[in-house]
Amino acid sequence: MARAGSGEGDITVSEAGRRGGKKVLAKYGREHFVSAGKKGGQTLSKERGREFFVQIGGMGGKAVKENHGLDHFSHIGQMGGQALKEKYGDEYFSQIGKKGGQKKKRKDGE
């Protein structure tokens, strides 16, 4: 593993990064990281376009499927549904179900 320095008591590069990240978090807060991530994502989007994100998302989904199986997606979907139920209550699902069943109105008035 890579070391940061060459004497006794050296730490790994990974540990040095972790310590630095904790100091930045303490000094600037979580919002600093959120802002940096958004800027990086916007730059990447301009450079590589939407198709890049579609491609890497597909790769990530494939890796999750291979590591955890298809049942994993069902499980995390149920967990998400339960979290929504706890946050918004049963009526939320009734409302979004009605919206999903409604015919969309066209912009030209038809």
MINUGU-207400 format. One record per atom (N, C-alpha, C, O): x negated, y, z negated; residue number from 1; atom name. Coordinates in steps of 0.001 Angstrom, whole numbers. Each point is the difference from the previous one (the first is absolute). Layout:
LOTOR       u       v       w num atome
LOTOR       X       Y       Z NUM    CA
...
***
This chain:
LOTOR       u       v       w num atome
LOTOR    -848   -1181       0   1     N
LOTOR     848    1181       0   1    CA
LOTOR    -889    1239       0   1     C
LOTOR   -1068      -5    -613   1     O
LOTOR    1490    1044    1283   2     N
LOTOR    -776    1224     108   2    CA
LOTOR     -77     694   -1354   2     C
LOTOR     957      29    -775   2     O
LOTOR   -2139     528     526   3     N
LOTOR    -231     707   -1254   3    CA
LOTOR    -222    1482     255   3     C
LOTOR    -589     381    1012   3     O
LOTOR    1058     447   -1923   4     N
LOTOR    -212    1449      91   4    CA
LOTOR   -1188     362    -878   4     C
LOTOR     190     303   -1178   4     O
LOTOR   -1391    -324    1703   5     N
LOTOR   -1208     289    -771   5    CA
LOTOR    -927   -1185      45   5     C
LOTOR     281    -991     675   5     O
LOTOR   -1391    1082   -1392   6     N
LOTOR    -963   -1101      74   6    CA
LOTOR    -583    -392   -1351   6     C
LOTOR    -866    -874     -51   6     O
LOTOR    1303    1484   -1038   7     N
LOTOR    -548    -326   -1308   7    CA
LOTOR     929    -885    -803   7     C
LOTOR    1046    -428     488   7     O
LOTOR   -1437     157   -1730   8     N
LOTOR     860    -800    -874   8    CA
LOTOR    1276     757    -336   8     C
LOTOR       9    1230     -47   8     O
LOTOR    1048   -1962    -181   9     N
LOTOR    1274     622    -352   9    CA
LOTOR     726     577    1193   9     C
LOTOR     963     750    -158   9     O
LOTOR   -1420   -1096    1362  10     N
LOTOR     663     488    1209  10    CA
LOTOR    1429    -534      65  10     C
LOTOR     331   -1040    -569  10     O
LOTOR     478    1776    1269  11     N
LOTOR    1379    -439     218  11    CA
LOTOR     196    -261    1489  11     C
LOTOR    -764     483     836  11     O
LOTOR    1778   -1239    -528  12     N
LOTOR     294    -276    1410  12    CA
LOTOR     559    1255     658  12     C
LOTOR     477     914    -673  12     O
LOTOR    -544    -888    1989  13     N
LOTOR     579    1107     754  13    CA
LOTOR    1501      74    -267  13     C
LOTOR     573    1084    -102  13     O
LOTOR      42   -2237      -8  14     N
LOTOR    1424     -62    -283  14    CA
LOTOR     330     656   -1345  14     C
LOTOR     950     777    -108  14     O
LOTOR   -1743   -1100    -905  15     N
LOTOR     223     585   -1333  15    CA
LOTOR    -252    1496      15  15     C
LOTOR     724     756    -648  15     O
LOTOR   -1743    -319    1380  16     N
LOTOR    -285    1434     106  16    CA
LOTOR    1181     727     639  16     C
LOTOR     394    1076    -448  16     O
LOTOR     161   -1672    1492  17     N
LOTOR    1165     593     657  17    CA
LOTOR    1202      62    -914  17     C
LOTOR     733     989     -12  17     O
LOTOR    -530   -2054    -760  18     N
LOTOR    1124     -48    -941  18    CA
LOTOR    -143    1102   -1047  18     C
LOTOR     964     699    -313  18     O
LOTOR   -2170    -552    -223  19     N
LOTOR    -236    1041   -1012  19    CA
LOTOR     212    1393     585  19     C
LOTOR     601     866    -636  19     O
LOTOR   -1097    -661    1847  20     N
LOTOR     185    1297     657  20    CA
LOTOR    1463     294     253  20     C
LOTOR     464    1122    -204  20     O
LOTOR     254   -2129     646  21     N
LOTOR    1427     176     244  21    CA
LOTOR     768     347   -1263  21     C
LOTOR     918     819      31  21     O
LOTOR   -1291   -1437   -1137  22     N
LOTOR     662     300   -1275  22    CA
LOTOR    -269    1438    -431  22     C
LOTOR     880     668    -543  22     O
LOTOR   -2112    -192     790  23     N
LOTOR    -325    1385    -362  23    CA
LOTOR     786     988     856  23     C
LOTOR     502    1004    -506  23     O
LOTOR    -396   -1290    1798  24     N
LOTOR     771     872     896  24    CA
LOTOR    1469       0    -422  24     C
LOTOR     644    1048     -15  24     O
LOTOR    -119   -2219    -326  25     N
LOTOR    1387     -98    -455  25    CA
LOTOR     220     846   -1253  25     C
LOTOR     987     729    -103  25     O
LOTOR   -1910    -835    -840  26     N
LOTOR     126     769   -1245  26    CA
LOTOR     -82    1503     263  26     C
LOTOR     701     786    -638  26     O
LOTOR   -1554    -393    1574  27     N
LOTOR    -212    1418     264  27    CA
LOTOR    1118     620     837  27     C
LOTOR     472    1092    -315  27     O
LOTOR     -37   -1785    1393  28     N
LOTOR     935     590     955  28    CA
LOTOR    1398    -596     -32  28     C
LOTOR     942     625     489  28     O
LOTOR    -782   -1827   -1056  29     N
LOTOR    1308    -626     -89  29    CA
LOTOR     354    -845    1213  29     C
LOTOR    -698       6    1014  29     O
LOTOR    1791    -727   -1146  30     N
LOTOR     466    -930    1030  30    CA
LOTOR     328     714    1305  30     C
LOTOR    -253    -530    1081  30     O
LOTOR     806    1714   -1178  31     N
LOTOR     421     739    1198  31    CA
LOTOR   -1170     251     946  31     C
LOTOR     196      83    1212  31     O
LOTOR   -1391      38   -1741  32     N
LOTOR   -1196     179     839  32    CA
LOTOR    -172   -1191     947  32     C
LOTOR    -280     179    1185  32     O
LOTOR     446   -1375   -1706  33     N
LOTOR    -132   -1200     820  33    CA
LOTOR    1144    -122     998  33     C
LOTOR    -209    -417    1139  33     O
LOTOR    1408     778   -1559  34     N
LOTOR    1164     -45     889  34    CA
LOTOR    -228     942    1175  34     C
LOTOR     232    -368    1152  34     O
LOTOR    -683    1581   -1443  35     N
LOTOR    -253     989    1040  35    CA
LOTOR   -1096    -471     957  35     C
LOTOR     145     122    1217  35     O
LOTOR   -1223    -651   -1752  36     N
LOTOR   -1096    -497     836  36    CA
LOTOR     463   -1149     889  36     C
LOTOR    -381     -73    1169  36     O
LOTOR    1192    -817   -1711  37     N
LOTOR     518   -1123     776  37    CA
LOTOR     895     454    1138  37     C
LOTOR     -70    -537    1105  37     O
LOTOR     916    1532   -1375  38     N
LOTOR     878     527    1044  38    CA
LOTOR    -809     654    1117  38     C
LOTOR     288    -201    1180  38     O
LOTOR   -1296     981   -1553  39     N
LOTOR    -847     652    1000  39    CA
LOTOR    -709   -1045     858  39     C
LOTOR     -68     130    1222  39     O
LOTOR    -451   -1150   -1865  40     N
LOTOR    -679   -1060     733  40    CA
LOTOR     941    -739     933  40     C
LOTOR    -367    -314    1132  40     O
LOTOR    1564      38   -1590  41     N
LOTOR     996    -685     817  41    CA
LOTOR     436     837    1194  41     C
LOTOR     192    -528    1095  41     O
LOTOR     -37    1832   -1306  42     N
LOTOR     386     885    1097  42    CA
LOTOR   -1103      73    1052  42     C
LOTOR     275     -27    1199  42     O
LOTOR   -1520     118   -1652  43     N
LOTOR   -1125      42     930  43    CA
LOTOR     -73   -1289     803  43     C
LOTOR    -181      26    1217  43     O
LOTOR     322   -1151   -1903  44     N
LOTOR     -35   -1296     669  44    CA
LOTOR    1143    -129    1007  44     C
LOTOR    -183    -552    1085  44     O
LOTOR    1336    1051   -1439  45     N
LOTOR    1156     -47     888  45    CA
LOTOR    -254     818    1269  45     C
LOTOR     349    -431    1099  45     O
LOTOR    -946    1588   -1247  46     N
LOTOR    -311     834    1164  46    CA
LOTOR   -1045    -670     888  46     C
LOTOR      93      48    1227  46     O
LOTOR   -1084    -671   -1853  47     N
LOTOR   -1086    -619     757  47    CA
LOTOR     432   -1282     703  47     C
LOTOR    -356    -225    1156  47     O
LOTOR    1112    -607   -1842  48     N
LOTOR     285   -1340     532  48    CA
LOTOR    1443    -236     412  48     C
LOTOR     283    -953     727  48     O
LOTOR     630    1796   -1173  49     N
LOTOR    1397    -128     398  49    CA
LOTOR     787   -1022    -806  49     C
LOTOR    -548    -739    -818  49     O
LOTOR    1845     722    1077  50     N
LOTOR     936    -855    -725  50    CA
LOTOR    -320   -1482     186  50     C
LOTOR     135    -792    -932  50     O
LOTOR    -556     426    2131  51     N
LOTOR    -254   -1405     314  51    CA
LOTOR   -1041    -614    -946  51     C
LOTOR      82   -1184    -325  51     O
LOTOR   -1046    1976    -111  52     N
LOTOR   -1011    -490    -937  52    CA
LOTOR     643    -467   -1300  52     C
LOTOR    -344   -1058    -527  52     O
LOTOR    1280    1854      15  53     N
LOTOR     661    -353   -1255  53    CA
LOTOR     899   -1222     172  53     C
LOTOR     122    -821    -909  53     O
LOTOR     504     705    2074  54     N
LOTOR     811   -1180     301  54    CA
LOTOR    -900   -1240     -18  54     C
LOTOR     361   -1035    -560  54     O
LOTOR   -1530    1158    1177  55     N
LOTOR    -934   -1126      76  55    CA
LOTOR    -515    -407   -1384  55     C
LOTOR      27   -1182    -343  55     O
LOTOR    -493    2142    -447  56     N
LOTOR    -546    -382   -1311  56    CA
LOTOR    1085    -462    -958  56     C
LOTOR    -252    -834    -870  56     O
LOTOR    1463    1372    1024  57     N
LOTOR    1121    -477    -811  57    CA
LOTOR     327   -1449     309  57     C
LOTOR     282    -795    -897  57     O
LOTOR    -324     463    2184  58     N
LOTOR     241   -1384     411  58    CA
LOTOR   -1063    -935    -534  58     C
LOTOR     296   -1114    -431  58     O
LOTOR   -1549    1578     463  59     N
LOTOR   -1094    -821    -531  59    CA
LOTOR     182    -234   -1500  59     C
LOTOR    -220   -1105    -498  59     O
LOTOR     626    2160    -215  60     N
LOTOR     226    -134   -1435  60    CA
LOTOR    1140    -952    -311  60     C
LOTOR     -99    -831    -902  60     O
LOTOR    1182     959    1656  61     N
LOTOR    1139    -897    -189  61    CA
LOTOR    -354   -1449     280  61     C
LOTOR     447    -904    -706  61     O
LOTOR   -1254     686    1741  62     N
LOTOR    -437   -1354     342  62    CA
LOTOR    -857    -586   -1118  62     C
LOTOR     150   -1169    -353  62     O
LOTOR   -1051    1984    -204  63     N
LOTOR    -864    -466   -1085  63    CA
LOTOR     821    -357   -1239  63     C
LOTOR    -261   -1010    -652  63     O
LOTOR    1252    1840     332  64     N
LOTOR     860    -276   -1159  64    CA
LOTOR     767   -1301     231  64     C
LOTOR     115    -825    -907  64     O
LOTOR     407     643    2118  65     N
LOTOR     740   -1215     332  65    CA
LOTOR    -884   -1232    -154  65     C
LOTOR     434   -1010    -555  65     O
LOTOR   -1678    1088    1046  66     N
LOTOR    -921   -1131     -99  66    CA
LOTOR    -399    -298   -1446  66     C
LOTOR    -152   -1160    -380  66     O
LOTOR     -17    2203    -414  67     N
LOTOR    -439    -178   -1390  67    CA
LOTOR    1122    -391    -951  67     C
LOTOR    -218    -752    -950  67     O
LOTOR    1418    1264    1206  68     N
LOTOR    1094    -183    -969  68    CA
LOTOR    1200    -766     551  68     C
LOTOR     845    -444    -778  68     O
LOTOR    -749     279    2081  69     N
LOTOR    1137    -701     598  69    CA
LOTOR    1187     919     227  69     C
LOTOR      50    1112    -525  69     O
LOTOR     912   -1592    1317  70     N
LOTOR    1176     800     336  70    CA
LOTOR     887     291   -1205  70     C
LOTOR     648    1046     -51  70     O
LOTOR    -611   -1949    -908  71     N
LOTOR     833     213   -1188  71    CA
LOTOR    -410    1249    -771  71     C
LOTOR     814     592    -709  71     O
LOTOR   -2075    -192     848  72     N
LOTOR    -497    1191    -696  72    CA
LOTOR     803    1237     416  72     C
LOTOR     345     833    -837  72     O
LOTOR     -52    -722    2135  73     N
LOTOR     744    1162     484  73    CA
LOTOR    1411      30    -588  73     C
LOTOR     516    1065    -339  73     O
LOTOR      97   -2229     222  74     N
LOTOR    1321     -87    -613  74    CA
LOTOR     -67     433   -1466  74     C
LOTOR     858     737    -485  74     O
LOTOR   -1878   -1203    -195  75     N
LOTOR    -170     318   -1424  75    CA
LOTOR    -200    1502    -216  75     C
LOTOR     646     592    -864  75     O
LOTOR   -1538      26    1648  76     N
LOTOR    -247    1427    -212  76    CA
LOTOR    1220     830     426  76     C
LOTOR     246    1070    -556  76     O
LOTOR     516   -1564    1541  77     N
LOTOR    1244     677     377  77    CA
LOTOR    1015     -25   -1127  77     C
LOTOR     677     995    -258  77     O
LOTOR    -573   -2141    -418  78     N
LOTOR     910    -114   -1143  78    CA
LOTOR    -439     910   -1139  78     C
LOTOR     826     631    -660  78     O
LOTOR   -2134    -570     438  79     N
LOTOR    -513     882   -1054  79    CA
LOTOR     323    1464     319  79     C
LOTOR     385     768    -881  79     O
LOTOR    -548    -398    2154  80     N
LOTOR     325    1368     410  80    CA
LOTOR    1478     307    -169  80     C
LOTOR     366    1084    -455  80     O
LOTOR     475   -2027     818  81     N
LOTOR    1438     176    -172  81    CA
LOTOR     383     143   -1465  81     C
LOTOR     856     812    -350  81     O
LOTOR   -1492   -1603    -497  82     N
LOTOR     274      79   -1438  82    CA
LOTOR    -437    1356    -560  82     C
LOTOR     690     586    -834  82     O
LOTOR   -1842     -93    1300  83     N
LOTOR    -486    1300    -462  83    CA
LOTOR     967    1113     417  83     C
LOTOR     272     913    -780  83     O
LOTOR     245    -990    2011  84     N
LOTOR     982     991     440  84    CA
LOTOR    1276     -79    -822  84     C
LOTOR     580    1025    -358  84     O
LOTOR    -148   -2236      64  85     N
LOTOR    1213    -192    -797  85    CA
LOTOR    -165     618   -1388  85     C
LOTOR     908     656    -511  85     O
LOTOR   -2081    -875     -94  86     N
LOTOR    -254     560   -1329  86    CA
LOTOR     -83    1526      45  86     C
LOTOR     419     677    -939  86     O
LOTOR    -957    -145    2025  87     N
LOTOR    -173    1449     109  87    CA
LOTOR    1301     716     349  87     C
LOTOR     311    1041    -579  87     O
LOTOR     458   -1601    1537  88     N
LOTOR    1172     703     517  88    CA
LOTOR    1334    -633    -345  88     C
LOTOR    1037     645     156  88     O
LOTOR   -1028   -1882    -620  89     N
LOTOR    1242    -667    -347  89    CA
LOTOR     626    -742    1174  89     C
LOTOR    -447     128    1139  89     O
LOTOR    1486    -904   -1431  90     N
LOTOR     670    -823    1008  90    CA
LOTOR     642     842    1105  90     C
LOTOR      34    -419    1157  90     O
LOTOR     467    1584   -1502  91     N
LOTOR     711     846     964  91    CA
LOTOR    -901     405    1168  91     C
LOTOR     489     226    1108  91     O
LOTOR   -1766    -134   -1340  92     N
LOTOR    -964     375    1048  92    CA
LOTOR      95    -945    1198  92     C
LOTOR      11     442    1148  92     O
LOTOR      57   -1738   -1422  93     N
LOTOR      60    -985    1080  93    CA
LOTOR    1308      99     770  93     C
LOTOR      35    -219    1211  93     O
LOTOR    1028     546   -1910  94     N
LOTOR    1288     186     655  94    CA
LOTOR     -64    1193     955  94     C
LOTOR     513     -65    1117  94     O
LOTOR   -1144    1151   -1560  95     N
LOTOR    -116    1206     827  95    CA
LOTOR    -861    -246    1231  95     C
LOTOR     387     377    1107  95     O
LOTOR   -1538    -995   -1278  96     N
LOTOR    -873    -204    1162  96    CA
LOTOR     577   -1053     936  96     C
LOTOR    -245      40    1205  96     O
LOTOR    1002    -974   -1747  97     N
LOTOR     660    -994     850  97    CA
LOTOR    1044     640     894  97     C
LOTOR     138    -362    1169  97     O
LOTOR     598    1318   -1725  98     N
LOTOR    1004     712     791  98    CA
LOTOR    -667     843    1082  98     C
LOTOR     490      68    1127  98     O
LOTOR   -1587     563   -1460  99     N
LOTOR    -726     813     984  99    CA
LOTOR    -530    -879    1123  99     C
LOTOR      42     391    1166  99     O
LOTOR    -532   -1559   -1503 100     N
LOTOR    -543    -901    1008 100    CA
LOTOR    1061    -526     939 100     C
LOTOR    -292    -316    1153 100     O
LOTOR    1522     217   -1630 101     N
LOTOR    1084    -518     822 101    CA
LOTOR     699    1043     843 101     C
LOTOR     811    -334     864 101     O
LOTOR   -1122    1611   -1113 102     N
LOTOR     652    1059     755 102    CA
LOTOR    -633     139    1384 102     C
LOTOR   -1201    -197     183 102     O
LOTOR    2039     539     766 103     N
LOTOR    -495     257    1348 103    CA
LOTOR    -732    1338      -8 103     C
LOTOR     503     986    -540 103     O
LOTOR   -1691    -954    1140 104     N
LOTOR    -764    1238      58 104    CA
LOTOR     644     957     984 104     C
LOTOR     456    -395    1073 104     O
LOTOR    -429    1670   -1464 105     N
LOTOR     553    1030     863 105    CA
LOTOR   -1076     456     981 105     C
LOTOR   -1160     182    -369 105     O
LOTOR    1558      -5    1599 106     N
LOTOR    -937     483    1005 106    CA
LOTOR    -132    1517     -90 106     C
LOTOR     948     694    -369 106     O
LOTOR   -2115    -193     704 107     N
LOTOR    -250    1434     -77 107    CA
LOTOR     823     802    1003 107     C
LOTOR     304    1169    -240 107     O
LOTOR      58   -1787    1358 108     N
LOTOR     756     721    1022 108    CA
LOTOR    1503      24    -271 108     C
LOTOR     783     455     833 108     O
LOTOR    -392    -948   -2004 109     N
LOTOR    1385      92    -440 109    CA
LOTOR     896   -1143     416 109     C
LOTOR    1195      36    -295 109     O
LOTOR   -1704   -1027     952 110     N
LOTOR     829   -1134     438 110    CA
LOTOR     157   -1019   -1089 110     C
LOTOR     666   -1016     197 110     O
***
